[in-house]
Each structure stands twice: as C-alpha cells, then as structure tokens.
Amino acid sequence: MSEQRLIYENRHFGQYLRRIREDRNLSLDAVEEMTLGYPEPVTKSHLSRIENGRAVPTFPRMFALSQVYGVPISSMAERFESDLKSVDESLLELDFAHMDAVFERLQQLRQEGRYDVILRMVEAASDRRRAAGDGIANESDMKLAIWQLSAMIKVGHYESGKVRCEELMSLLPDESEYYLRTLIFFIICSYRLRRFKVAKMGFDQLQTRMQQGEWSDALRASAHSTGGSVHQALRQHEEAKGSFEMAMEAFRNAGEQFESCRARVNLSQALISLEHHGAAIRHLHIAIAEANENRYQFLSALASSHLAVAHFAEGDLQTAESCALRSNAIARTQEWKTMLFRNCYYLWKIATQRSDATSLAANERTLRALMNRITDDSPEVDRFRRFVEGGDQ
C-alpha cells in the first residue's frame, strides 16, 4: 500500500483526535507534558504526525490520549476501527451543500444495510462542519447527527455512540424532538453495554417526556420500539411483544415502511423467545416479502435468520438449514458478523444432529474465527463459548 494511501486512510482518525484536542483547548506541548507519566508518552512531534495521518498511535499511546482527553478507550478504538475501514472514497465526496441528495443516498444505504458506509459518510460531514466551527447549526446538522447515532449502533460502536449522545444532549434543547431521538439512542447504547440501570433511568425519562408533549407518530413509534428492545434485553418478552406490536402499527401509520418492517422482524424475535413459533413464522414471511419487494437487504437477511431459529426450534431441520443458508448468502457479502455467527451456529447444531462431519467441521471453524469478534450480547455466542471451554453443545 502506498504512503499516500496510508495517509488518506489514517487522516480521518487523525482529524478526529485533533478535534478532541482542540475542543479541550490543549496544545501539542500540553498533551506531551500530560502524557509524560504514562509508559509510552506522546511527544508533540509524534502527535502532529498522527493528526496529519502520517502515523497511527500504538495502544499504550492511544490509552494515554484517552486518559488525557477524557474519552473512553473503547470509544476511541471504535472510531479508529471505523476510520481505517476501506470504503469507496467517492462516497465521502458527496456535495453536502445539497442535503436532499445526501439524505436520499443515506436512505438507500440503510435499505442495503451498509451502515459502515453511512457512518463514514456522516462522520466525514460532521468533521467538516466542526472544522468550519458550525457544530449543530441547523436542521440538516441535527438530522446528520441522528443518522450518525443510528449507524454507530448498527455497527456495534455502543461506547462511542453513548459518548456522542451525551455530547448532543448537552447541546440540544431538551424540549426538542431531536433531544428525544438522541435520548432513545442513549438508552439503546446503555442497554447494549449492559448498563441496564442507566438504560431504565433513560427510558423512564423518555416515557415522562412523551406524556408531556404532542409528538409525531414516528417519534412515538421509535419510543415503543426502544421500549421493546429494552424489555427484550431484560428478558421481559411479553412486554417486548406488546411494545413491538405498537411500534409496528405506529410506524405504519406514520408511513415509515422500513421501520414498520423492522418492528415486525423484532416482534418475531420476541415471539420466538416466548416459544410462539407459529406466530413468529407468519410474521417473518410477511416481513421477508416486504423486504424483498423494497430491497431491504439487511431486514431480509435478519428475517431469514430468525426463520432458521424458529424452524430449528420446531424440529424442521431442512427448512431451518435453507433459511440459514439464504441469510448467510447476504450476510457474508456485507460482513454482518453477528448474523453470520448465529446462522453458522444453527447450521453447526443441524450438522451435529445429522452426524454430518464435513458441515460440522466447516461451521465450527467459522464459529471459532468469529467468536471473539462479536460485540453483541448473543446467547449463541455464550453457548458456543461454553462448548469451547469444555461445556456441553
């Protein structure tokens, strides 16, 4: 890889670090002095090279910077991972002066499940706005911030998402719809990080605010959907079922077809948890038809994955296998690791029951390779990890 290419890929993370430093009114000299007590101090010349994309920090230096800047190391690492991913550079060169076209492109990418690209696009736009000193200056900036948070969650960057939520909530008026949307993402990040008390406190605040004002159908639908996710994370599956049913209906009334379809898929997951497999299967077939008709790749793959679980639970191994393979056909091309792991887990279980040594070995290799790269709280990961550590299948 050429030096120029390395500089291009590294400079996004470097610009991010420079913005944090400047937001805290720290000079290069000040950072050097403040990191002297760490195992690997960050000299001002080296930090300048990092900020200009000509070097990347080692983990000890990144840790030192995280402590000096007051940013969680996991949040900084998530941004580092995002910025170094290879993304079509033309996507980052959109004309952000014409926001209608940008939002149209973001909608298209969401339907395709390309949240990694969305995140890079929106972070590039946000960095440009911040460099210009504009911050959250208008409606488009607030919409971009919401897109950024949504993408952070979808790619599993919960720590940096939570930090960004806290930053935005300190800037937005708490009576605004954008504040409530940010609060919803804060709740999601908190429960994904297993900080359930914080998530519950945020959800209580959300419910109180929703009762105090006249809010759009779409916002109320998002609140119901978030409630369903919180209940599902707390294994309150009956409550999750009710919340997702209300979210599905509210999104449909608001004309949000994509979100209504996603709420239906989430509802099916709650139904599977309740062992209502027949009802889940009926909802999933409807969701897949909607997703395929509208080219919602991610929802089509996720619904097929849920179908595999439901049919496996019903003992229909042939249909379960077909659904898992159909989901994997999409998940592999998009590198949706959590979905891929889940599908391969059930293919592994099916191979075990059939005594299919070839399929068993192939899927076990995939599971071992992915096991430590999954950030979501997945029961399939927990079960396979116990197997690897000597427990039962």
Legacy VTK file of the C-alpha trace (Angstrom):
# vtk DataFile Version 3.0
C-alpha trace
ASCII
DATASET POLYDATA
POINTS 393 float
0.000 0.000 0.000
1.430 3.421 -0.965
2.336 6.045 1.640
-0.253 8.383 0.115
-2.954 5.727 0.540
-1.926 5.146 4.164
-2.102 8.868 4.842
-5.575 9.025 3.280
-6.888 6.199 5.467
-5.198 7.432 8.658
-6.080 11.104 8.329
-9.733 10.644 9.297
-8.724 9.285 12.689
-6.042 11.961 12.959
-8.599 14.698 12.295
-10.848 13.163 14.959
-8.010 13.291 17.528
-7.151 16.873 16.571
-10.772 17.947 17.046
-10.903 16.381 20.520
-7.654 18.091 21.494
-8.786 21.478 20.200
-12.215 21.107 21.838
-10.346 20.806 25.142
-8.110 23.802 24.368
-4.968 21.695 24.649
-1.805 22.489 22.718
0.561 19.829 21.378
3.033 20.823 24.101
0.365 20.428 26.789
-0.533 16.917 25.621
3.124 15.906 25.576
3.572 17.151 29.144
0.366 15.491 30.380
1.363 12.074 28.969
4.866 12.025 30.455
3.745 9.785 33.314
2.466 7.035 31.001
4.546 4.054 29.789
4.616 5.493 26.247
4.395 9.315 26.334
3.061 11.084 23.236
5.557 13.647 22.030
4.246 16.722 20.240
6.039 15.773 17.024
4.549 12.262 17.061
1.072 13.585 17.866
1.378 16.031 14.973
2.220 13.129 12.659
-0.769 11.154 13.970
-3.132 14.095 13.473
-1.879 14.534 9.901
-2.329 10.858 9.031
1.385 10.073 8.828
1.382 7.740 11.842
-1.044 5.698 13.921
-0.868 5.521 17.720
0.148 2.323 19.477
-2.349 1.029 22.006
-0.371 2.411 25.017
-0.266 5.848 23.368
-3.956 5.664 22.474
-4.667 4.793 26.106
-2.629 7.787 27.269
-4.546 10.087 24.922
-7.879 8.646 26.074
-6.982 9.445 29.680
-5.803 12.978 28.897
-8.808 13.736 26.696
-11.346 12.088 28.996
-12.638 9.783 26.239
-13.215 6.057 26.971
-10.529 3.944 25.294
-13.251 1.676 23.856
-14.888 4.694 22.212
-11.581 5.797 20.713
-10.859 2.265 19.493
-14.292 2.086 17.832
-13.610 5.301 15.945
-10.161 4.012 14.974
-11.713 0.809 13.586
-14.338 2.775 11.651
-11.875 5.228 10.120
-9.446 2.555 8.940
-12.097 0.506 7.145
-11.797 0.562 3.393
-14.772 2.438 1.937
-15.367 3.706 -1.579
-13.765 7.151 -1.418
-16.311 8.621 -3.828
-18.971 8.169 -1.147
-17.158 10.606 1.097
-17.025 13.270 -1.602
-20.760 13.966 -1.788
-21.822 17.583 -2.077
-23.044 18.325 1.428
-24.336 21.666 0.183
-27.235 19.724 -1.363
-28.567 17.838 1.610
-31.657 16.360 -0.061
-29.407 14.237 -2.270
-27.288 13.240 0.733
-30.300 12.078 2.743
-31.652 10.209 -0.267
-28.344 8.366 -0.563
-28.343 7.612 3.170
-31.831 6.105 2.866
-30.647 3.887 0.027
-27.620 2.721 2.019
-29.823 1.949 5.016
-32.058 -0.266 2.900
-28.918 -2.094 1.738
-27.689 -2.449 5.311
-24.463 -0.514 4.558
-24.199 1.083 7.967
-20.394 1.107 7.832
-20.553 3.394 4.804
-23.256 5.552 6.406
-21.063 6.019 9.456
-18.029 7.065 7.420
-20.119 9.447 5.302
-21.787 11.139 8.247
-18.601 11.362 10.303
-16.867 12.953 7.321
-19.682 15.505 7.075
-19.643 16.160 10.836
-15.879 16.621 10.853
-16.156 19.181 8.064
-18.873 21.089 9.916
-16.869 21.102 13.127
-13.722 22.215 11.310
-15.741 25.148 9.978
-16.894 25.930 13.515
-20.560 25.340 12.713
-21.316 22.419 15.051
-25.064 21.728 15.323
-26.168 24.802 13.418
-29.313 23.810 11.539
-31.879 21.100 10.836
-29.566 19.225 8.453
-26.836 19.025 11.086
-29.284 17.554 13.589
-30.510 15.008 11.028
-26.923 14.013 10.259
-26.272 13.544 13.971
-29.262 11.187 14.215
-28.013 9.217 11.185
-24.585 9.001 12.819
-26.007 7.593 16.058
-28.142 5.067 14.201
-25.127 3.842 12.225
-22.929 3.655 15.351
-25.445 1.332 16.945
-25.813 -0.819 13.849
-22.046 -1.409 13.597
-21.778 -2.070 17.343
-19.985 1.125 18.380
-22.011 1.452 21.565
-19.395 3.183 23.721
-18.668 5.930 21.207
-22.401 6.155 20.491
-23.144 6.737 24.170
-20.443 9.418 24.370
-21.833 11.134 21.268
-25.368 11.006 22.725
-24.191 12.685 25.921
-22.425 15.354 23.877
-25.504 16.043 21.751
-27.925 16.099 24.680
-25.796 18.831 26.254
-26.214 20.936 23.082
-29.861 20.319 22.152
-32.864 21.933 23.876
-34.467 19.220 25.991
-37.945 20.041 24.703
-36.949 19.322 21.087
-37.760 16.179 19.129
-34.069 15.729 18.318
-33.255 15.632 22.028
-35.769 12.804 22.493
-34.407 10.924 19.494
-30.911 11.251 20.943
-32.213 10.060 24.312
-33.633 6.978 22.563
-30.195 6.175 21.116
-28.612 6.785 24.533
-30.969 4.178 26.019
-30.105 1.693 23.266
-26.346 2.175 23.723
-26.683 1.803 27.511
-28.546 -1.488 27.436
-26.242 -2.826 24.705
-23.364 -2.062 27.080
-25.327 -3.965 29.763
-25.766 -0.823 31.831
-29.355 -1.737 32.498
-29.977 0.677 35.354
-28.846 3.585 33.213
-30.998 2.357 30.322
-34.032 2.026 32.624
-33.493 5.545 34.001
-33.279 6.899 30.473
-36.417 5.010 29.454
-38.329 6.367 32.461
-37.277 9.886 31.446
-38.371 9.193 27.870
-41.802 7.975 28.941
-42.305 11.050 31.140
-41.394 13.418 28.308
-43.577 11.565 25.825
-46.560 12.132 28.122
-45.862 15.860 28.378
-45.977 16.919 24.746
-47.530 16.430 21.343
-45.032 14.350 19.440
-45.056 12.917 15.937
-46.291 9.393 15.200
-42.776 8.479 14.057
-41.245 9.584 17.360
-43.857 7.713 19.394
-43.195 4.656 17.255
-39.460 4.955 17.959
-40.204 5.179 21.680
-42.320 1.996 21.516
-39.580 0.241 19.540
-36.932 1.279 22.086
-39.146 0.040 24.895
-39.436 -3.289 23.122
-35.655 -3.550 22.808
-35.124 -2.700 26.493
-37.724 -5.278 27.559
-36.149 -7.871 25.243
-32.683 -7.206 26.696
-34.130 -7.648 30.204
-35.823 -10.885 29.042
-39.269 -9.380 29.595
-40.503 -10.955 26.389
-44.246 -10.451 26.859
-43.706 -6.719 27.417
-41.351 -6.638 24.415
-44.036 -8.277 22.270
-46.574 -5.578 23.197
-44.129 -2.744 22.562
-43.103 -4.055 19.145
-46.740 -4.558 18.152
-47.447 -0.894 18.979
-44.269 0.210 17.192
-45.163 -1.735 14.051
-48.629 -0.166 13.905
-47.365 3.346 14.710
-44.629 3.214 12.077
-47.142 2.008 9.504
-49.462 4.919 10.380
-46.514 7.321 10.059
-45.703 5.990 6.576
-42.359 4.575 7.761
-42.432 1.306 5.827
-38.819 0.336 6.517
-39.185 0.888 10.272
-42.555 -0.900 10.325
-40.930 -3.892 8.649
-38.055 -3.802 11.134
-40.514 -3.663 14.070
-42.233 -6.754 12.632
-38.901 -8.587 12.496
-38.171 -7.553 16.104
-41.660 -8.683 17.110
-40.921 -12.102 15.649
-37.798 -12.360 17.817
-39.890 -11.672 20.932
-42.389 -14.316 19.781
-39.561 -16.845 19.330
-38.386 -16.084 22.874
-41.941 -16.800 24.060
-41.875 -20.046 22.015
-44.758 -18.806 19.864
-43.013 -20.177 16.793
-46.035 -20.394 14.511
-46.913 -16.715 15.021
-43.256 -15.746 14.562
-43.030 -17.676 11.289
-46.165 -15.971 9.932
-44.798 -12.507 10.729
-41.407 -13.366 9.248
-42.856 -14.475 5.924
-44.703 -11.143 5.686
-41.517 -9.262 6.619
-39.418 -11.102 4.036
-41.961 -10.362 1.300
-41.908 -6.649 2.226
-38.126 -6.589 2.495
-37.574 -8.294 -0.850
-40.111 -6.080 -2.592
-38.419 -2.921 -1.283
-34.832 -4.236 -1.382
-34.283 -4.050 2.374
-31.276 -6.374 2.292
-30.499 -6.289 5.988
-34.086 -6.954 7.052
-34.423 -9.765 4.515
-31.275 -11.448 5.866
-32.264 -10.901 9.504
-35.798 -12.229 8.987
-34.397 -15.319 7.253
-32.056 -15.828 10.213
-34.989 -15.622 12.642
-36.881 -18.112 10.456
-33.977 -20.523 10.765
-34.173 -20.290 14.568
-37.956 -20.760 14.632
-37.891 -23.786 12.317
-34.958 -25.312 14.216
-36.958 -24.987 17.444
-39.873 -26.739 15.696
-37.572 -29.594 14.625
-37.796 -28.772 10.888
-34.064 -29.059 10.192
-34.319 -28.938 6.400
-36.216 -25.618 6.358
-34.004 -24.219 9.119
-30.911 -25.070 7.091
-32.348 -23.478 3.946
-33.223 -20.253 5.818
-29.799 -20.017 7.486
-28.006 -20.502 4.165
-30.236 -17.888 2.495
-29.438 -15.410 5.259
-25.709 -16.188 5.054
-25.691 -15.547 1.314
-26.346 -11.888 2.136
-24.564 -11.669 5.499
-21.221 -12.920 4.121
-21.065 -10.282 1.373
-21.863 -7.494 3.844
-19.686 -8.839 6.689
-22.551 -8.880 9.198
-20.590 -10.911 11.715
-23.249 -11.323 14.405
-25.818 -12.595 11.915
-23.239 -14.828 10.243
-22.250 -16.325 13.600
-25.852 -17.001 14.539
-26.619 -18.708 11.230
-23.492 -20.834 11.392
-24.301 -21.774 14.979
-27.603 -23.332 13.902
-26.006 -24.935 10.847
-23.456 -26.429 13.268
-26.266 -27.705 15.507
-28.074 -29.175 12.497
-24.865 -30.881 11.339
-24.436 -32.309 14.843
-27.910 -33.825 14.810
-27.327 -35.278 11.328
-23.812 -36.512 12.148
-22.585 -34.570 9.091
-18.868 -34.367 9.856
-17.979 -32.140 6.884
-20.592 -29.463 7.647
-19.862 -29.731 11.371
-16.154 -29.025 10.885
-16.706 -26.185 8.392
-19.202 -24.354 10.584
-17.178 -24.906 13.742
-14.145 -23.291 12.074
-16.262 -20.249 11.193
-17.663 -20.031 14.720
-14.203 -20.192 16.301
-12.936 -17.495 13.932
-15.846 -15.155 14.729
-16.372 -15.913 18.428
-14.203 -13.123 19.835
-15.200 -10.583 17.180
-18.867 -10.390 18.184
-19.734 -7.367 20.320
-23.472 -8.015 20.712
-24.915 -9.832 23.703
-25.682 -13.044 21.841
-26.934 -16.249 23.541
-25.471 -18.269 20.659
-22.014 -16.817 21.374
-22.377 -17.645 25.069
-23.427 -21.222 24.302
-20.612 -21.823 21.833
-18.049 -20.275 24.176
-19.143 -22.684 26.905
-18.695 -25.538 24.425
-15.185 -24.358 23.545
-14.329 -24.100 27.246
-15.393 -27.706 27.783
-19.133 -27.477 28.386
-21.968 -29.116 26.511
-23.056 -28.291 22.992
LINES 1 394
393 0 1 2 3 4 5 6 7 8 9 10 11 12 13 14 15 16 17 18 19 20 21 22 23 24 25 26 27 28 29 30 31 32 33 34 35 36 37 38 39 40 41 42 43 44 45 46 47 48 49 50 51 52 53 54 55 56 57 58 59 60 61 62 63 64 65 66 67 68 69 70 71 72 73 74 75 76 77 78 79 80 81 82 83 84 85 86 87 88 89 90 91 92 93 94 95 96 97 98 99 100 101 102 103 104 105 106 107 108 109 110 111 112 113 114 115 116 117 118 119 120 121 122 123 124 125 126 127 128 129 130 131 132 133 134 135 136 137 138 139 140 141 142 143 144 145 146 147 148 149 150 151 152 153 154 155 156 157 158 159 160 161 162 163 164 165 166 167 168 169 170 171 172 173 174 175 176 177 178 179 180 181 182 183 184 185 186 187 188 189 190 191 192 193 194 195 196 197 198 199 200 201 202 203 204 205 206 207 208 209 210 211 212 213 214 215 216 217 218 219 220 221 222 223 224 225 226 227 228 229 230 231 232 233 234 235 236 237 238 239 240 241 242 243 244 245 246 247 248 249 250 251 252 253 254 255 256 257 258 259 260 261 262 263 264 265 266 267 268 269 270 271 272 273 274 275 276 277 278 279 280 281 282 283 284 285 286 287 288 289 290 291 292 293 294 295 296 297 298 299 300 301 302 303 304 305 306 307 308 309 310 311 312 313 314 315 316 317 318 319 320 321 322 323 324 325 326 327 328 329 330 331 332 333 334 335 336 337 338 339 340 341 342 343 344 345 346 347 348 349 350 351 352 353 354 355 356 357 358 359 360 361 362 363 364 365 366 367 368 369 370 371 372 373 374 375 376 377 378 379 380 381 382 383 384 385 386 387 388 389 390 391 392
